[in-house]
Amino acid sequence: MVGSFHEGLDNIPGLMGSPMRDRAEINNFRTGMVEGIKGLSYGIWDGVTGLVTEPIEGAKKSGVGGFFSGMGKSCEFQCICC
């Protein structure tokens, strides 16, 4: 049940159009800890950089409206994950 919940949350960026990171298969405690640490560190990194990159990419695609759309998209994703 916990694994299914994790996989569902792991798919949220893909549903919102953001790139997703590949995960390695978890076979034992060690690989689980490694993937957990990588997931936490990448999550923090992607969250902080997404606040800057999403509005910039939106502005490149659609101008001022795209900037605000990207800002809303990044803030919405941050709120879902917190």
DRENFI-45751 format. One line per field, with one value per residue (C-alpha): residue in one letter; z, y, x; residue number from 1. Coordinates in nm, 2 decimals, decimal comma, always signed. Each point is the difference from the previous one (the first is absolute). Layout:
N
r <- a	...
up <- Z	...
north <- Y	...
east <- X	...
k <- NUM	...
END
This chain:
82
r <- m	v	g	s	f	h	e	g	l	d	n	i	p	g	l	m	g	s	p	m	r	d	r	a	e	i	n	n	f	r	t	g	m	v	e	g	i	k	g	l	s	y	g	i	w	d	g	v	t	g	l	v	t	e	p	i	e	g	a	k	k	s	g	v	g	g	f	f	s	g	m	g	k	s	c	e	f	q	c	i	c	c
up <- +0,00	+0,09	-0,32	-0,21	+0,17	-0,07	-0,36	-0,03	+0,15	-0,22	-0,31	+0,08	-0,18	-0,32	+0,02	+0,02	-0,30	+0,19	-0,06	+0,22	+0,14	-0,04	+0,31	+0,05	+0,12	+0,38	+0,10	+0,36	+0,28	-0,14	-0,34	+0,16	+0,21	-0,30	-0,21	+0,30	+0,04	-0,37	-0,02	+0,29	-0,13	-0,35	+0,13	+0,19	-0,30	-0,25	+0,23	+0,05	-0,37	-0,12	+0,16	-0,24	-0,31	-0,04	-0,04	-0,23	-0,23	+0,00	-0,10	-0,28	-0,13	+0,05	+0,11	+0,31	+0,03	-0,01	+0,27	+0,24	-0,11	+0,08	+0,33	+0,09	-0,12	+0,21	+0,31	-0,05	-0,02	+0,31	+0,20	-0,11	+0,10	+0,34
north <- +0,00	+0,24	-0,08	+0,07	+0,33	+0,09	-0,09	+0,21	+0,30	-0,07	+0,05	+0,35	+0,19	-0,20	+0,08	+0,37	-0,01	+0,01	-0,25	-0,30	-0,18	-0,37	-0,21	-0,31	-0,32	-0,05	-0,35	+0,04	+0,25	+0,15	+0,07	+0,14	+0,24	+0,11	+0,07	+0,17	+0,24	+0,06	+0,07	+0,24	+0,19	+0,02	+0,10	+0,30	+0,09	-0,02	+0,19	+0,29	+0,02	-0,04	+0,32	+0,18	-0,22	-0,06	+0,38	+0,05	-0,29	+0,12	+0,35	-0,13	-0,20	+0,25	+0,33	+0,17	-0,23	-0,30	+0,15	+0,02	-0,34	-0,15	+0,18	-0,15	-0,34	+0,00	+0,13	-0,25	-0,29	+0,12	+0,01	-0,35	-0,14	+0,17
east <- +0,00	+0,28	+0,19	-0,31	-0,05	+0,36	-0,03	-0,31	+0,18	+0,30	-0,21	-0,13	+0,28	-0,07	-0,37	+0,08	+0,24	+0,33	+0,28	+0,01	+0,31	+0,05	+0,03	+0,20	-0,16	+0,00	+0,10	+0,12	+0,04	+0,32	-0,14	-0,32	+0,21	+0,20	-0,31	-0,17	+0,30	+0,02	-0,37	+0,01	+0,30	-0,13	-0,34	+0,14	+0,22	-0,28	-0,24	+0,24	+0,11	-0,36	-0,10	+0,24	+0,00	-0,37	-0,09	+0,29	-0,09	-0,37	+0,11	+0,21	-0,29	-0,29	+0,13	-0,13	-0,30	+0,23	+0,22	-0,30	-0,12	+0,34	+0,01	-0,34	+0,11	+0,31	-0,18	-0,28	+0,25	+0,18	-0,33	-0,09	+0,33	+0,02
k <- 1	2	3	4	5	6	7	8	9	10	11	12	13	14	15	16	17	18	19	20	21	22	23	24	25	26	27	28	29	30	31	32	33	34	35	36	37	38	39	40	41	42	43	44	45	46	47	48	49	50	51	52	53	54	55	56	57	58	59	60	61	62	63	64	65	66	67	68	69	70	71	72	73	74	75	76	77	78	79	80	81	82
END
